[in-house]
Amino acid sequence: MKSVADYLKFACEIAGDDDVDHLQRWKLLKWTEDLQSFLGTRDGANVWIPGGILAVPIEPPLPQDYGRDEFRDLQVAIRTVLDGVTREYGMHEHTNIKFSYSLHPIFGHYIMNVMGATRDVFLFKLALLLAGEASRIILKCPEPKCGKFFYRVRKQKYCSRLCTVRASVRNKRNGLAKPKGKDGSARILHNRKIGSKRRKRNKAQ
């Protein structure tokens, strides 16, 4: 993971998995590695969070020891945080985290060293990443049968191609599909082109 987008996509991936209890071993190992990368603890190295903050998990289970039970608990917390970011109205559930911190002078300025349980340090970093503009990139899929959180790319409205197709089929069935262009002009032009081609074919015959 090298960017804010990578971090947020990973958080959405954990939140969106509906079968953490039966997580396949390869995916569990991948999540464990990604969790270490998210917190900057992979290969024994730590990375700074933008703003001069260093997140350090010090209470077990540590990121490299995370299993299905720990990821399930983390998933619940992530969903609560993302729900608070994506929901415009209504009551928002609070998420409690506990950590200690200290200030360290380095290269002429100070950094904040944040230490605590893996879950709490993860949620602290996630909250920082979601501050400001980044929170507008995380959406909740409006498809009734889905509702997963996802990292929006461009004008993306649904989390996946499947949900986009489902919504399109339902809208057409309910007569909600809108013609492209003003007053259906795009559809009119399309029909004219088809009619022109047919007339040309008939003349050729």
BELZI-V767707 format. One line per field, one symbol per residue. ss: DSSP state (@ for helix, = for strand, . for the rest). phi: phi as a letter, one per 20 degrees, with the letter a starting at -180 (. if undefined). A space follows every 10 residues. Layout:
ss: ???
phi: ???
//
This chain:
ss: ...@@@@@@@ @@@@@@...@ @@..@@@@@@ @@@@@@@@@. .@@@...==. ..=======. ..@@@..@@@ @@@@@@@@@@ @@@@@@.... ........== ======..== =======@@@ @@@@@@@@@@ .@@@@@@=== ........== =......... @@@@@@@@@@ @@@....... .@@@@@@@@@ @@@@@@@@@@ @@@@.
phi: .ccfgfffff fffffefecf fdgfffffff fffffffgem dfmmddcfeg omddecfcdf ffgfdfcfff fffffgffff fffffeeecn fdfececcbd bbdcfblnbd ceedcrfggf fffffffffe fnfgffeecd gffgedmfeb efdldgddfb fffffgffff fffemdfeff nflmffffff ffffffffff fffff
//
